[in-house]
Amino acid sequence: MSKLAGKSAIVTGSGRGIGREVALKLASEGARVVINDLDADPANEVVELIRSKGGEAVACVGTVTASDFSERLVKTAVDHFHGIDIVVNNAGYTWDAVIQKMTDEQWYAIMDCHLTAPFRILRAAYPVISAAAKAEAAEGREVFRKIVNISSAAAGGNAGQTNYSVAKAGILGMTKTLSKEWGRLKVNVNAV
């Protein structure tokens, strides 16, 4: 029996790169996965790859920074897989410049992708996770859920990456805070 059989996972930025490999690993362990990418082709390719190996996956295409994206992402997981057990906040990119040459556009674009989007996604997922945890507790069942926020060694500071370093350091603070807030719901919150 697969370790994650019956579990549902959301992985942002999973049409390519690290997110793709995370999604494929979760699926290989039995998780049903919501695949996200900016572009439909890479997202659908990962969905088809998972399905070709007997897994379950569905795409939710779009930018994690859109104001309505978080609710749509959570709704996709609930509509297709009836809940959320794992969230991996992975989507991201860099737009580097030394601070004196960094524009407001560069600053806010990286903050929106690496810090605001995970905040919105987790806020949108909370009612689903909380309701499930409370129902399980009432039934005397202990079910653990997982949040994995992708940070970076750059969180400690990296020349030419003020925006990225600050966002990734913020992810560490968000992770520590949510581990304290959501621990009572049996949610393990970690940063990698």
Secondary structure, DSSP 4 states (H G I P E B T S, - for coil): --TTTT-EEEETT-SSHHHHHHHHHHHHTT-EEEEEESSHHHHHHHHHHHHHTT--EEEEES-TTSTTHHHHHHHHHHHHHSS-SEEEE-------B-GGG--HHHHHHHHIIIIIHHHHHHHHHHHHHHHHHHHHHHTT----EEEEE---GGGG--TTBHHHHHHHHHHHHHHHHHHHHHGGGTEEEEE-
